[in-house]
Amino acid sequence: MVLSDARLIGPVVATFFALVGVYLCVSLGMSAWVVLSMGIAACLLIGHPRKLLSLYFAWLAVSGMLEALLGRLIFIIWTDELLTLLLLGVAVATRFETGRALPEYRVFSRILAGLAFLFIASFVANRPPLRAAVHFVLSYFRFFLIFYYMRLFVTPASHVWFLAMFAIIFGLQFVMNAGWLLGINPLPNEAIRDGSVDFAYGSWLGVTTVAYMAIASLCLCVAWFNMEKGFGKRLLAAITGVICGVQLWITYTMHAYLFAIVCVGIQIALLSRRTGQKVLVGFLTLTALLIAFRPLERLVEEKR
């Protein structure tokens, strides 16, 4: 099993982290104890890559609401970046331990190299504080890390685990946003208080993040509908797709609407087997973009 020897490393790293962390907690105060507990839990999951990813997604699902309820405390930022670094460490360690790369590793590494060059050039030109630069990299490059990590560790045998985790997180966003829309969610919402339409930020505390997750969910529903043969399961996939569409719509994010048309079109094209079907899907997608642009723009402006 990948990283089977690393399971012996996890407790050692966690112990070292605890010894150093207790010393820091004495001087940094209560918030550092939270970072320490999350760090120890994450270190113990070294050698358990899918459980570590589950912990990471669970943290992402609640960190936004913690920030909304408690404020932008330092432990929230530290914990977020600590888990990102652990994902990176496990992915890199696996790459060197096994000596194998993903089939698309070369393309992936070239894209990252290009982005890294732009970042370094920008860093040299603007010379921001090192702390801010590290935060920028861990925040905006994490999506590439997550995709690579999942491609490396999520196998066909574990796809049910991934889909269940994804469905739970998306369901949490939909329940929270629908509750705010209907006025039955007791949690505070600054956008509603200020009279803004950008209320559908769920537990992510970001409207665009919820919109992008709804787009990903729509694409999964398209694949689910295509995979199933029975009427009942296809109907369930279609209903789920409608729920994803509703979630996307109440974010009132114009560019996300257009992005959804493109992504769903690409998904359908990838699932199509014949070249003629792919060309037809591409034509219909382009047509839908041209037709929908102005009406969607007017609808969003009216809401705002």
C-alpha positions as CSV (number, residue, x, y, z in Angstrom):
1,M,0.0,0.0,0.0
2,V,1.2,3.5,-0.8
3,L,3.0,5.1,2.2
4,S,2.5,2.0,4.3
5,D,5.9,2.6,6.1
6,A,4.8,6.2,6.7
7,R,2.2,5.0,9.3
8,L,5.1,4.6,11.7
9,I,6.2,8.1,11.0
10,G,2.9,9.7,11.9
11,P,3.0,9.2,15.7
12,V,6.7,10.3,15.8
13,V,5.9,13.5,13.9
14,A,2.8,14.1,16.0
15,T,4.8,13.7,19.2
16,F,7.5,16.1,18.1
17,F,4.8,18.5,17.0
18,A,3.1,18.2,20.4
19,L,6.4,18.9,22.3
20,V,7.2,22.0,20.3
21,G,3.5,23.0,20.1
22,V,3.0,23.0,23.9
23,Y,6.0,25.3,24.3
24,L,4.5,27.7,21.7
25,C,1.0,27.5,23.2
26,V,2.2,28.8,26.6
27,S,3.3,32.0,24.9
28,L,0.8,32.4,22.1
29,G,-2.4,31.7,24.1
30,M,-5.6,29.8,23.6
31,S,-5.8,30.0,19.8
32,A,-2.5,28.1,19.5
33,W,-4.0,25.1,21.4
34,V,-6.6,24.7,18.6
35,V,-3.8,24.7,16.0
36,L,-1.9,22.1,18.1
37,S,-4.8,19.7,18.3
38,M,-5.6,20.0,14.6
39,G,-1.9,19.5,13.8
40,I,-1.6,16.4,15.9
41,A,-4.7,14.9,14.4
42,A,-3.4,15.6,10.9
43,C,0.1,14.2,11.6
44,L,-1.5,11.0,12.9
45,L,-3.1,10.6,9.5
46,I,0.2,10.5,7.6
47,G,0.0,7.2,5.8
48,H,-3.8,7.5,5.5
49,P,-4.1,9.8,2.6
50,R,-7.8,9.5,2.0
51,K,-8.6,10.1,5.7
52,L,-6.3,13.2,5.6
53,L,-8.2,14.5,2.6
54,S,-11.5,13.9,4.5
55,L,-10.1,15.9,7.4
56,Y,-9.1,18.7,5.0
57,F,-12.5,18.8,3.4
58,A,-14.3,18.7,6.7
59,W,-12.2,21.7,7.9
60,L,-12.9,23.6,4.7
61,A,-16.6,22.9,5.2
62,V,-16.7,24.6,8.7
63,S,-13.8,27.1,8.6
64,G,-15.8,29.8,6.9
65,M,-18.6,29.7,9.5
66,L,-16.1,29.6,12.3
67,E,-14.6,32.8,10.8
68,A,-18.1,34.4,10.6
69,L,-18.9,33.5,14.2
70,L,-15.6,34.0,15.9
71,G,-13.9,36.5,13.5
72,R,-10.7,36.1,11.5
73,L,-8.7,34.5,14.3
74,I,-5.1,33.5,13.6
75,F,-5.7,29.8,14.5
76,I,-8.2,29.6,11.5
77,I,-5.6,30.8,9.1
78,W,-2.8,28.6,10.6
79,T,-4.9,25.5,10.6
80,D,-5.9,26.0,7.0
81,E,-2.4,26.4,5.8
82,L,-1.1,23.6,8.0
83,L,-3.4,21.1,6.4
84,T,-2.6,22.4,2.9
85,L,1.1,21.9,3.6
86,L,0.5,18.3,4.9
87,L,-1.4,17.5,1.7
88,L,1.5,18.8,-0.3
89,G,4.0,16.8,1.9
90,V,2.1,13.5,1.5
91,A,1.8,14.0,-2.3
92,V,5.5,14.8,-2.8
93,A,6.6,12.0,-0.4
94,T,4.5,9.5,-2.3
95,R,5.9,10.7,-5.6
96,F,9.5,10.1,-4.5
97,E,8.7,6.9,-2.5
98,T,6.9,5.1,-5.3
99,G,8.9,6.6,-8.1
100,R,5.8,6.7,-10.2
101,A,4.1,9.7,-11.8
102,L,0.6,10.1,-13.0
103,P,0.1,9.8,-16.8
104,E,-0.7,13.5,-17.0
105,Y,2.2,14.5,-14.6
106,R,4.2,16.2,-17.3
107,V,1.4,18.5,-18.5
108,F,0.5,19.2,-14.9
109,S,4.0,20.1,-13.9
110,R,4.5,22.4,-16.9
111,I,1.3,24.3,-16.0
112,L,2.5,24.7,-12.4
113,A,6.0,25.7,-13.6
114,G,4.4,28.5,-15.7
115,L,2.3,29.7,-12.8
116,A,5.3,29.6,-10.5
117,F,7.3,31.7,-13.0
118,L,4.5,34.3,-13.0
119,F,4.3,34.3,-9.2
120,I,8.1,34.7,-8.8
121,A,8.2,37.5,-11.3
122,S,5.3,39.3,-9.5
123,F,7.0,38.7,-6.2
124,V,10.2,40.2,-7.4
125,A,8.4,43.2,-8.9
126,N,6.1,44.0,-6.0
127,R,8.1,42.6,-3.1
128,P,5.2,41.8,-0.7
129,P,5.8,40.5,2.8
130,L,6.9,36.9,2.8
131,R,4.0,35.9,5.1
132,A,1.5,37.3,2.6
133,A,3.3,35.6,-0.3
134,V,3.1,32.2,1.4
135,H,-0.5,32.7,2.2
136,F,-1.2,33.7,-1.5
137,V,0.5,30.5,-2.8
138,L,-1.3,28.2,-0.3
139,S,-4.7,29.8,-1.0
140,Y,-4.7,30.1,-4.8
141,F,-2.5,27.1,-5.8
142,R,-4.3,24.7,-3.5
143,F,-6.8,23.7,-6.1
144,F,-4.1,22.2,-8.3
145,L,-2.8,20.4,-5.2
146,I,-6.3,19.0,-4.4
147,F,-6.8,17.8,-8.0
148,Y,-3.4,16.2,-8.1
149,Y,-3.9,14.6,-4.6
150,M,-7.3,13.2,-5.5
151,R,-6.0,11.9,-8.8
152,L,-3.2,10.2,-6.9
153,F,-5.2,8.6,-4.1
154,V,-8.9,8.3,-5.1
155,T,-9.1,5.0,-6.9
156,P,-12.1,3.5,-8.7
157,A,-12.6,1.3,-5.6
158,S,-12.9,4.3,-3.3
159,H,-15.1,6.5,-5.6
160,V,-18.1,5.9,-3.4
161,W,-16.3,7.4,-0.4
162,F,-15.4,10.5,-2.5
163,L,-18.9,10.9,-3.8
164,A,-20.4,10.6,-0.3
165,M,-18.0,13.2,1.1
166,F,-18.8,15.5,-1.8
167,A,-22.6,15.1,-1.5
168,I,-22.5,15.8,2.3
169,I,-20.5,19.0,1.8
170,F,-22.8,20.2,-1.0
171,G,-25.9,19.2,0.9
172,L,-24.6,21.3,3.8
173,Q,-24.3,24.4,1.5
174,F,-27.7,23.9,0.0
175,V,-29.5,23.4,3.4
176,M,-27.8,26.5,4.8
177,N,-28.5,28.7,1.8
178,A,-32.1,27.5,1.3
179,G,-32.7,28.2,5.0
180,W,-31.4,31.8,4.6
181,L,-33.5,32.2,1.5
182,L,-36.7,31.0,3.3
183,G,-35.8,32.9,6.5
184,I,-35.5,29.8,8.7
185,N,-31.8,29.5,9.1
186,P,-30.9,30.9,12.6
187,L,-27.2,31.4,11.8
188,P,-26.2,35.1,11.2
189,N,-25.8,36.2,7.7
190,E,-24.1,39.6,7.1
191,A,-25.3,39.9,3.5
192,I,-28.9,39.6,4.5
193,R,-28.4,42.1,7.3
194,D,-26.8,44.6,4.9
195,G,-29.5,44.0,2.3
196,S,-27.2,42.4,-0.2
197,V,-28.1,39.5,-2.6
198,D,-24.8,37.8,-2.0
199,F,-26.2,35.7,0.9
200,A,-25.7,32.2,-0.5
201,Y,-22.2,31.7,0.8
202,G,-23.0,28.6,2.8
203,S,-20.4,27.4,5.3
204,W,-17.6,28.4,2.8
205,L,-18.2,32.1,3.4
206,G,-17.8,32.7,-0.3
207,V,-20.6,33.0,-2.9
208,T,-18.3,32.2,-5.8
209,T,-16.9,29.1,-4.0
210,V,-20.5,27.8,-3.6
211,A,-21.2,28.6,-7.2
212,Y,-18.2,26.7,-8.4
213,M,-19.1,23.7,-6.3
214,A,-22.6,23.8,-7.8
215,I,-21.1,23.6,-11.2
216,A,-19.0,20.6,-10.3
217,S,-22.1,19.0,-8.9
218,L,-24.0,19.6,-12.1
219,C,-21.2,17.9,-14.1
220,L,-21.4,14.9,-11.7
221,C,-25.1,14.7,-12.2
222,V,-24.7,14.7,-16.0
223,A,-22.2,11.7,-15.6
224,W,-24.6,10.0,-13.2
225,F,-27.6,10.4,-15.5
226,N,-25.5,9.0,-18.4
227,M,-24.3,6.0,-16.4
228,E,-27.7,4.9,-15.1
229,K,-30.1,2.9,-17.3
230,G,-33.2,2.7,-15.1
231,F,-35.9,5.4,-15.2
232,G,-36.0,5.8,-11.4
233,K,-32.3,6.4,-11.0
234,R,-32.2,8.7,-14.0
235,L,-35.0,10.7,-12.5
236,L,-33.2,11.0,-9.2
237,A,-30.1,12.2,-11.1
238,A,-32.2,14.8,-12.9
239,I,-33.8,16.0,-9.7
240,T,-30.4,16.3,-8.1
241,G,-29.2,18.3,-11.1
242,V,-32.2,20.7,-10.7
243,I,-31.2,21.2,-7.0
244,C,-27.7,22.0,-8.1
245,G,-29.1,24.4,-10.7
246,V,-31.1,26.2,-8.0
247,Q,-28.1,26.4,-5.7
248,L,-26.1,28.0,-8.6
249,W,-28.9,30.4,-9.5
250,I,-29.3,31.9,-6.0
251,T,-25.6,32.8,-5.9
252,Y,-26.4,35.5,-8.6
253,T,-22.9,35.1,-10.1
254,M,-23.0,36.0,-13.7
255,H,-19.7,34.6,-14.8
256,A,-20.5,31.3,-13.0
257,Y,-23.7,30.9,-15.1
258,L,-21.7,31.2,-18.3
259,F,-19.0,28.9,-16.9
260,A,-21.6,26.3,-16.0
261,I,-22.8,26.3,-19.6
262,V,-19.3,25.7,-20.8
263,C,-18.5,23.0,-18.2
264,V,-21.7,21.0,-18.7
265,G,-21.2,21.2,-22.5
266,I,-17.6,19.9,-22.1
267,Q,-18.9,17.1,-19.8
268,I,-21.6,16.0,-22.3
269,A,-19.0,16.1,-25.1
270,L,-16.6,13.9,-23.1
271,L,-19.4,11.4,-22.5
272,S,-20.4,11.4,-26.2
273,R,-18.8,8.5,-28.1
274,R,-19.1,9.7,-31.7
275,T,-17.2,12.6,-33.2
276,G,-20.4,14.0,-34.8
277,Q,-22.1,14.1,-31.4
278,K,-19.1,16.0,-29.9
279,V,-19.3,18.6,-32.7
280,L,-23.0,19.0,-32.2
281,V,-22.6,19.4,-28.4
282,G,-19.9,22.0,-29.0
283,F,-22.1,23.9,-31.5
284,L,-25.1,23.8,-29.1
285,T,-22.9,25.0,-26.2
286,L,-21.7,28.0,-28.1
287,T,-25.2,28.8,-29.2
288,A,-26.5,28.6,-25.7
289,L,-23.7,31.0,-24.5
290,L,-24.6,33.5,-27.2
291,I,-28.4,33.3,-26.5
292,A,-28.1,33.3,-22.7
293,F,-25.6,36.0,-22.2
294,R,-27.9,39.1,-22.4
295,P,-30.9,37.6,-20.6
296,L,-28.8,36.4,-17.7
297,E,-27.0,39.7,-17.5
298,R,-30.3,41.6,-17.2
299,L,-31.7,39.1,-14.6
300,V,-28.6,39.5,-12.4
301,E,-28.7,43.3,-12.7
302,E,-32.4,43.3,-11.7
303,K,-31.6,41.2,-8.6
304,R,-28.8,43.5,-7.7
